Amino acid sequence: MRTMKHYNLGNLDVLIVEHHNYMRRIIRDILQTLGIRKVHEAANEAEALSIFKEKSIDIVLTDWSPVVDGIMMLHEMRDMEASSNPYVPVIIISANTDPQHVVYARDRGMTEFLAKPVSPKSLYTRIQEIIENPRAFVRTAAYFGPDRRRRQTKYNGPDRRQAEDSDKA
């Protein structure tokens, strides 16, 4: 069983993007209970991107629903040319937890996924994961974001890439 470590989160600057005011309030109250003092709120993507450009945001918590397109916003935040911080951890919050939905968000560059309804423990666990297990970022022609592999596997065979390169020589 995983041990809950307690971190001082007081200096984090967090952006909540959620169209329901009551849900924003719940998330804000949880964050404040966890000791986070700097919480910014947005009801839509345009407002969120404006705040993101103006502030030094450490973590983004965004809804992904028919009303708030967290994936489109994630794409804008990961844009190396235009973003103030393309490496910002982004936690997608959604009531749709179908595996293909989660995989789609992962393949678009999310850092963590959190199912609604949100609990203090589930939110703290995601923040703890970001702190304890930061993932390297990967850039390919079709993807930029955190390494999608959760587990690092040990491979003891020949290096395929070197073998392929030597075949071409």
Short mmCIF file of the C-alpha atoms (twelve columns), coordinates in Angstrom:
data_MODEL
# 
_entry.id   MODEL 
# 
loop_
_atom_site.group_PDB 
_atom_site.id 
_atom_site.type_symbol 
_atom_site.label_atom_id 
_atom_site.label_alt_id 
_atom_site.label_comp_id 
_atom_site.label_asym_id 
_atom_site.label_seq_id 
_atom_site.Cartn_x 
_atom_site.Cartn_y 
_atom_site.Cartn_z 
_atom_site.pdbx_PDB_model_num 
ATOM 1   C CA . MET A 1   0.000   0.000  0.000   1 
ATOM 2   C CA . ARG A 2   1.248   3.471  -0.880  1 
ATOM 3   C CA . THR A 3   2.147   5.772  2.014   1 
ATOM 4   C CA . MET A 4   0.661   9.268  1.921   1 
ATOM 5   C CA . LYS A 5   3.438   11.818 2.241   1 
ATOM 6   C CA . HIS A 6   2.501   15.302 3.238   1 
ATOM 7   C CA . TYR A 7   3.928   18.181 1.241   1 
ATOM 8   C CA . ASN A 8   3.838   21.904 1.855   1 
ATOM 9   C CA . LEU A 9   1.846   23.013 -1.194  1 
ATOM 10  C CA . GLY A 10  1.489   26.622 -0.059  1 
ATOM 11  C CA . ASN A 11  3.615   28.090 -2.843  1 
ATOM 12  C CA . LEU A 12  1.856   26.365 -5.734  1 
ATOM 13  C CA . ASP A 13  -0.038  28.518 -8.220  1 
ATOM 14  C CA . VAL A 14  -2.997  26.463 -9.511  1 
ATOM 15  C CA . LEU A 15  -5.463  27.190 -12.309 1 
ATOM 16  C CA . ILE A 16  -8.922  25.578 -12.188 1 
ATOM 17  C CA . VAL A 17  -10.894 25.476 -15.444 1 
ATOM 18  C CA . GLU A 18  -14.491 24.401 -14.873 1 
ATOM 19  C CA . HIS A 19  -17.743 25.835 -16.237 1 
ATOM 20  C CA . HIS A 20  -19.848 24.929 -13.166 1 
ATOM 21  C CA . ASN A 21  -19.349 27.496 -10.436 1 
ATOM 22  C CA . TYR A 22  -20.208 25.015 -7.669  1 
ATOM 23  C CA . MET A 23  -17.622 22.512 -8.985  1 
ATOM 24  C CA . ARG A 24  -14.961 25.250 -9.141  1 
ATOM 25  C CA . ARG A 25  -15.819 26.129 -5.549  1 
ATOM 26  C CA . ILE A 26  -15.490 22.489 -4.424  1 
ATOM 27  C CA . ILE A 27  -12.100 22.116 -6.109  1 
ATOM 28  C CA . ARG A 28  -10.927 25.492 -4.773  1 
ATOM 29  C CA . ASP A 29  -11.996 24.536 -1.239  1 
ATOM 30  C CA . ILE A 30  -10.130 21.222 -1.503  1 
ATOM 31  C CA . LEU A 31  -6.990  22.979 -2.767  1 
ATOM 32  C CA . GLN A 32  -7.165  25.531 0.032   1 
ATOM 33  C CA . THR A 33  -7.623  22.732 2.566   1 
ATOM 34  C CA . LEU A 34  -4.449  21.167 1.133   1 
ATOM 35  C CA . GLY A 35  -2.677  24.470 1.860   1 
ATOM 36  C CA . ILE A 36  -2.635  25.933 -1.654  1 
ATOM 37  C CA . ARG A 37  -3.130  29.687 -1.347  1 
ATOM 38  C CA . LYS A 38  -2.854  30.849 -4.969  1 
ATOM 39  C CA . VAL A 39  -5.861  29.498 -6.854  1 
ATOM 40  C CA . HIS A 40  -7.052  31.054 -10.127 1 
ATOM 41  C CA . GLU A 41  -10.413 30.168 -11.648 1 
ATOM 42  C CA . ALA A 42  -11.767 30.210 -15.186 1 
ATOM 43  C CA . ALA A 43  -15.156 29.199 -16.545 1 
ATOM 44  C CA . ASN A 44  -13.975 28.582 -20.123 1 
ATOM 45  C CA . GLU A 45  -10.893 27.976 -22.281 1 
ATOM 46  C CA . ALA A 46  -10.423 31.592 -23.422 1 
ATOM 47  C CA . GLU A 47  -10.472 32.904 -19.862 1 
ATOM 48  C CA . ALA A 48  -8.119  30.114 -18.755 1 
ATOM 49  C CA . LEU A 49  -5.606  30.763 -21.545 1 
ATOM 50  C CA . SER A 50  -5.610  34.461 -20.664 1 
ATOM 51  C CA . ILE A 51  -4.827  33.686 -17.011 1 
ATOM 52  C CA . PHE A 52  -2.236  31.093 -18.076 1 
ATOM 53  C CA . LYS A 53  -0.386  33.698 -20.156 1 
ATOM 54  C CA . GLU A 54  -0.451  36.313 -17.373 1 
ATOM 55  C CA . LYS A 55  0.408   34.162 -14.344 1 
ATOM 56  C CA . SER A 56  3.126   31.674 -13.531 1 
ATOM 57  C CA . ILE A 57  0.914   28.592 -13.192 1 
ATOM 58  C CA . ASP A 58  2.369   25.438 -11.597 1 
ATOM 59  C CA . ILE A 59  -0.566  23.041 -12.154 1 
ATOM 60  C CA . VAL A 60  -3.689  23.201 -14.326 1 
ATOM 61  C CA . LEU A 61  -6.853  21.346 -13.324 1 
ATOM 62  C CA . THR A 62  -9.236  21.351 -16.261 1 
ATOM 63  C CA . ASP A 63  -12.642 19.966 -16.955 1 
ATOM 64  C CA . TRP A 64  -13.127 18.008 -20.167 1 
ATOM 65  C CA . SER A 65  -16.777 18.013 -21.084 1 
ATOM 66  C CA . PRO A 66  -19.078 19.145 -23.883 1 
ATOM 67  C CA . VAL A 67  -18.889 22.666 -22.400 1 
ATOM 68  C CA . VAL A 68  -15.155 22.977 -21.610 1 
ATOM 69  C CA . ASP A 69  -12.782 21.521 -24.178 1 
ATOM 70  C CA . GLY A 70  -9.839  20.740 -21.904 1 
ATOM 71  C CA . ILE A 71  -8.094  18.876 -24.735 1 
ATOM 72  C CA . MET A 72  -8.119  21.926 -27.043 1 
ATOM 73  C CA . MET A 73  -6.804  24.043 -24.183 1 
ATOM 74  C CA . LEU A 74  -4.145  21.419 -23.425 1 
ATOM 75  C CA . HIS A 75  -3.026  21.605 -27.055 1 
ATOM 76  C CA . GLU A 76  -2.645  25.401 -26.742 1 
ATOM 77  C CA . MET A 77  -0.704  25.083 -23.484 1 
ATOM 78  C CA . ARG A 78  1.674   22.492 -24.978 1 
ATOM 79  C CA . ASP A 79  2.411   24.673 -28.050 1 
ATOM 80  C CA . MET A 80  6.179   25.322 -27.809 1 
ATOM 81  C CA . GLU A 81  6.001   28.470 -29.933 1 
ATOM 82  C CA . ALA A 82  3.141   30.248 -28.156 1 
ATOM 83  C CA . SER A 83  2.981   28.844 -24.617 1 
ATOM 84  C CA . SER A 84  4.569   30.488 -21.597 1 
ATOM 85  C CA . ASN A 85  5.043   27.037 -20.006 1 
ATOM 86  C CA . PRO A 86  4.481   24.022 -22.305 1 
ATOM 87  C CA . TYR A 87  5.746   21.696 -19.552 1 
ATOM 88  C CA . VAL A 88  3.032   22.623 -17.020 1 
ATOM 89  C CA . PRO A 89  1.422   19.574 -15.394 1 
ATOM 90  C CA . VAL A 90  -2.197  19.302 -16.557 1 
ATOM 91  C CA . ILE A 91  -4.734  17.184 -14.703 1 
ATOM 92  C CA . ILE A 92  -7.811  16.426 -16.817 1 
ATOM 93  C CA . ILE A 93  -10.964 16.126 -14.702 1 
ATOM 94  C CA . SER A 94  -13.872 14.325 -16.324 1 
ATOM 95  C CA . ALA A 95  -16.931 12.266 -15.477 1 
ATOM 96  C CA . ASN A 96  -16.293 10.190 -18.615 1 
ATOM 97  C CA . THR A 97  -13.880 7.498  -17.461 1 
ATOM 98  C CA . ASP A 98  -14.195 5.097  -20.375 1 
ATOM 99  C CA . PRO A 99  -10.718 3.682  -21.103 1 
ATOM 100 C CA . GLN A 100 -10.677 5.084  -24.652 1 
ATOM 101 C CA . HIS A 101 -11.519 8.541  -23.249 1 
ATOM 102 C CA . VAL A 102 -8.602  8.387  -20.795 1 
ATOM 103 C CA . VAL A 103 -6.223  7.087  -23.488 1 
ATOM 104 C CA . TYR A 104 -7.310  9.887  -25.827 1 
ATOM 105 C CA . ALA A 105 -6.473  12.492 -23.164 1 
ATOM 106 C CA . ARG A 106 -3.156  10.769 -22.436 1 
ATOM 107 C CA . ASP A 107 -2.291  10.774 -26.132 1 
ATOM 108 C CA . ARG A 108 -2.983  14.524 -26.289 1 
ATOM 109 C CA . GLY A 109 -0.480  15.348 -23.534 1 
ATOM 110 C CA . MET A 110 -2.271  15.286 -20.190 1 
ATOM 111 C CA . THR A 111 -0.168  14.588 -17.125 1 
ATOM 112 C CA . GLU A 112 -2.835  12.946 -14.940 1 
ATOM 113 C CA . PHE A 113 -6.518  12.029 -15.175 1 
ATOM 114 C CA . LEU A 114 -8.993  12.517 -12.340 1 
ATOM 115 C CA . ALA A 115 -12.533 11.119 -12.362 1 
ATOM 116 C CA . LYS A 116 -15.480 13.115 -11.098 1 
ATOM 117 C CA . PRO A 117 -16.662 13.290 -8.415  1 
ATOM 118 C CA . VAL A 118 -13.430 14.701 -7.017  1 
ATOM 119 C CA . SER A 119 -12.391 13.893 -3.461  1 
ATOM 120 C CA . PRO A 120 -9.621  15.528 -1.412  1 
ATOM 121 C CA . LYS A 121 -7.700  12.254 -1.359  1 
ATOM 122 C CA . SER A 122 -7.951  11.670 -5.120  1 
ATOM 123 C CA . LEU A 123 -6.827  15.222 -5.907  1 
ATOM 124 C CA . TYR A 124 -3.963  15.082 -3.413  1 
ATOM 125 C CA . THR A 125 -2.886  11.701 -4.847  1 
ATOM 126 C CA . ARG A 126 -2.625  13.208 -8.362  1 
ATOM 127 C CA . ILE A 127 -0.605  16.175 -7.087  1 
ATOM 128 C CA . GLN A 128 1.599   13.786 -5.106  1 
ATOM 129 C CA . GLU A 129 2.159   11.724 -8.278  1 
ATOM 130 C CA . ILE A 130 3.281   14.851 -10.159 1 
ATOM 131 C CA . ILE A 131 5.743   15.708 -7.379  1 
ATOM 132 C CA . GLU A 132 7.142   12.234 -6.736  1 
ATOM 133 C CA . ASN A 133 7.172   10.848 -10.274 1 
ATOM 134 C CA . PRO A 134 7.704   13.664 -12.740 1 
ATOM 135 C CA . ARG A 135 7.710   12.299 -16.248 1 
ATOM 136 C CA . ALA A 136 10.147  13.310 -18.944 1 
ATOM 137 C CA . PHE A 137 8.638   15.085 -21.928 1 
ATOM 138 C CA . VAL A 138 8.700   13.522 -25.370 1 
ATOM 139 C CA . ARG A 139 8.653   15.316 -28.713 1 
ATOM 140 C CA . THR A 140 7.832   13.536 -31.948 1 
ATOM 141 C CA . ALA A 141 6.275   14.757 -35.181 1 
ATOM 142 C CA . ALA A 142 2.818   13.850 -33.837 1 
ATOM 143 C CA . TYR A 143 3.139   14.309 -30.062 1 
ATOM 144 C CA . PHE A 144 4.532   16.616 -27.406 1 
ATOM 145 C CA . GLY A 145 3.880   15.944 -23.757 1 
ATOM 146 C CA . PRO A 146 4.770   13.757 -20.797 1 
ATOM 147 C CA . ASP A 147 6.130   10.309 -21.559 1 
ATOM 148 C CA . ARG A 148 3.014   8.163  -21.858 1 
ATOM 149 C CA . ARG A 149 4.674   5.084  -20.378 1 
ATOM 150 C CA . ARG A 150 3.979   4.724  -16.651 1 
ATOM 151 C CA . ARG A 151 6.293   1.786  -16.105 1 
ATOM 152 C CA . GLN A 152 9.879   1.640  -17.197 1 
ATOM 153 C CA . THR A 153 10.647  -1.863 -18.394 1 
ATOM 154 C CA . LYS A 154 14.133  -3.299 -18.344 1 
ATOM 155 C CA . TYR A 155 15.210  -4.519 -21.740 1 
ATOM 156 C CA . ASN A 156 18.333  -6.676 -21.925 1 
ATOM 157 C CA . GLY A 157 18.351  -7.394 -25.659 1 
ATOM 158 C CA . PRO A 158 20.240  -5.658 -28.463 1 
ATOM 159 C CA . ASP A 159 19.602  -1.975 -29.098 1 
ATOM 160 C CA . ARG A 160 17.210  -2.096 -32.051 1 
ATOM 161 C CA . ARG A 161 17.888  1.466  -33.111 1 
ATOM 162 C CA . GLN A 162 21.631  0.882  -33.331 1 
ATOM 163 C CA . ALA A 163 21.035  -2.370 -35.206 1 
ATOM 164 C CA . GLU A 164 18.721  -0.614 -37.689 1 
ATOM 165 C CA . ASP A 165 21.249  2.204  -38.200 1 
ATOM 166 C CA . SER A 166 24.108  -0.237 -38.811 1 
ATOM 167 C CA . ASP A 167 21.993  -2.119 -41.393 1 
ATOM 168 C CA . LYS A 168 21.666  1.095  -43.405 1 
ATOM 169 C CA . ALA A 169 25.413  1.802  -43.382 1 
# 
